[in-house]
Amino acid sequence: MKICKLLAITLILTTIYQPSFGQDSYIKDRRNIKAGYARYGGTTLKNSNFRIEGNYGITDYLESGAYIGVFKQAIFHLEERPVISYGLNANFHVLPFFIDAKDLRADLYITGRYGLRSMLNPPDDSRGKFFPEFGIGGGFAFYPWKHLGLYTECSYGKYEYNTSLYKDRVVLRYGLSIKF
């Protein structure tokens, strides 16, 4: 909880005082599309989560956007149901504090997201078809080409319907990133 408060205070202060830095930013007004892959709560392709995410740089250090993903969720390890995950995310970029560059080929950021999971065909005895999904973590992207690159994110949060069944709440996501 202390980490969340510290991140919130840092984010607010940086957003308020960011015009005083006077450097050109490669984040502000930048658009970014990511296509990624992660495994949720298992090692089989059945638990694979494919996600598309779009972001927009609103300040010199902060970008925010939305995501949507699809996967199949095993219900009580017996049957699978299709699930859509969607929500909002924000990325707080760290490198602009240390490197003054107009077009940097790498991104290092703190990421946070909050959204919902919607089971398209829930079983009759389920609690409902909407479940929260949230997490906080870090990410790194490298652009070997000017607009196309690779990214990876590691985050900790609630990514399963019943987190008591799965002790591993860490998700590693990786994929392609396009910036323009």
C-alpha positions in Angstrom: 0.0 0.0 0.0 2.9 2.3 0.8 4.3 1.7 -2.7 1.0 2.7 -4.3 0.8 5.9 -2.3 4.4 6.7 -3.2 3.8 6.1 -6.9 0.6 8.2 -6.8 2.5 11.2 -5.1 5.4 10.9 -7.6 3.0 10.8 -10.5 1.1 13.8 -9.3 4.2 15.9 -8.6 5.8 15.0 -11.9 2.7 15.9 -13.8 2.4 19.3 -12.0 6.1 20.2 -12.3 7.0 18.6 -15.6 6.8 21.9 -17.6 9.7 23.3 -15.6 12.2 20.7 -17.0 12.3 22.4 -20.4 13.5 19.4 -22.4 12.0 18.0 -25.6 10.2 14.8 -24.9 9.9 11.7 -27.0 6.8 10.6 -25.0 4.4 13.6 -25.3 2.0 13.3 -28.2 3.4 9.9 -29.1 1.1 7.1 -30.1 2.0 3.5 -29.3 0.4 0.2 -30.2 1.4 -3.0 -28.6 0.5 -6.6 -29.5 1.4 -9.0 -26.7 1.3 -12.5 -25.3 1.2 -13.8 -21.7 0.2 -17.0 -19.9 -2.2 -16.8 -17.1 -2.1 -19.4 -14.3 -0.7 -22.2 -16.3 1.8 -23.5 -18.8 -0.4 -24.6 -21.6 -1.4 -22.8 -24.7 -5.0 -23.0 -23.4 -4.1 -20.3 -20.8 -2.6 -18.0 -23.4 -3.7 -14.4 -23.3 -3.3 -12.3 -26.5 -3.7 -8.6 -26.0 -3.7 -5.4 -28.1 -3.0 -2.1 -26.3 -3.0 1.5 -27.5 -1.4 4.4 -25.6 -1.0 8.1 -26.1 1.7 10.3 -24.4 -0.2 12.9 -22.4 2.9 14.5 -20.7 6.7 14.2 -21.1 6.7 11.2 -18.8 3.2 9.7 -18.8 1.2 7.8 -21.3 -2.1 6.2 -20.9 -4.4 4.1 -23.0 -6.7 1.1 -23.2 -6.3 -2.6 -23.8 -8.4 -5.6 -24.9 -7.4 -9.2 -24.8 -8.8 -12.7 -25.4 -8.1 -16.1 -23.9 -9.8 -19.3 -22.6 -10.3 -19.9 -18.9 -10.5 -23.3 -17.4 -13.4 -23.7 -15.0 -12.6 -26.0 -12.1 -10.0 -27.7 -14.4 -12.9 -29.4 -16.3 -14.0 -27.2 -19.1 -12.9 -24.0 -20.8 -14.8 -20.8 -21.4 -13.9 -17.9 -23.7 -12.9 -14.7 -21.8 -12.3 -11.1 -22.9 -10.1 -8.8 -20.7 -10.3 -5.0 -21.2 -9.4 -1.9 -19.3 -7.2 1.1 -18.9 -3.5 1.4 -18.3 -0.9 4.0 -17.6 2.9 4.0 -18.1 5.2 6.3 -16.2 8.5 6.6 -18.1 11.7 6.8 -16.2 14.4 7.4 -18.9 13.5 11.0 -19.7 14.7 11.9 -16.2 18.2 10.7 -17.0 18.6 10.9 -20.8 17.8 14.1 -22.8 17.0 12.7 -26.2 14.4 13.6 -28.8 14.1 10.1 -30.3 15.3 7.4 -27.9 15.3 3.8 -29.1 14.5 2.4 -25.6 11.7 2.8 -23.0 11.9 2.0 -19.4 8.6 2.5 -17.5 6.5 1.7 -14.5 3.1 0.3 -15.6 -0.2 0.0 -13.9 -3.5 -1.3 -15.2 -7.1 -1.8 -14.1 -9.8 -3.6 -16.0 -12.4 -6.3 -16.2 -12.6 -9.8 -17.4 -15.8 -10.9 -19.0 -16.6 -14.5 -19.4 -18.7 -14.9 -22.5 -20.5 -18.0 -21.5 -20.3 -18.3 -17.7 -21.5 -21.5 -15.9 -24.9 -21.3 -14.2 -23.3 -21.7 -10.7 -20.7 -18.9 -11.2 -20.7 -15.7 -9.1 -21.1 -13.6 -12.2 -19.5 -12.9 -15.5 -17.4 -9.8 -14.7 -14.3 -10.0 -12.6 -11.7 -7.3 -11.8 -8.2 -7.5 -13.2 -5.4 -5.2 -12.0 -1.7 -5.1 -11.6 1.4 -2.9 -11.3 4.9 -3.6 -12.6 7.7 -2.5 -14.9 8.3 -2.7 -18.6 11.1 -2.3 -21.1 10.9 -1.7 -24.8 13.7 -1.6 -27.4 13.2 -0.3 -30.9 15.9 -1.7 -33.3 14.0 0.0 -36.1 12.8 3.5 -35.8 9.1 2.7 -35.3 9.0 -1.1 -34.6 10.3 -2.7 -31.5 10.0 -5.5 -28.9 8.7 -5.1 -25.4 8.4 -7.0 -22.2 6.5 -6.3 -19.0 6.5 -8.0 -15.6 3.6 -7.2 -13.3 2.2 -8.3 -10.0 -1.6 -8.3 -9.5 -4.9 -10.1 -9.7 -5.1 -12.0 -13.0 -7.2 -15.0 -12.1 -10.8 -15.5 -11.2 -9.9 -17.2 -8.0 -6.5 -16.2 -6.8 -6.5 -18.7 -3.9 -6.2 -21.5 -6.5 -3.1 -19.9 -8.1 -0.3 -18.7 -5.9 1.6 -17.2 -8.8 0.3 -13.7 -9.3 3.2 -12.5 -11.5 2.6 -12.2 -15.2 5.3 -11.8 -17.8 4.0 -10.3 -21.1 6.0 -9.8 -24.2 5.4 -8.8 -27.8 5.7 -6.2 -30.6 5.4 -2.4 -30.2 4.9 0.2 -32.8 5.4 3.9 -32.0 4.5 6.8 -34.2 
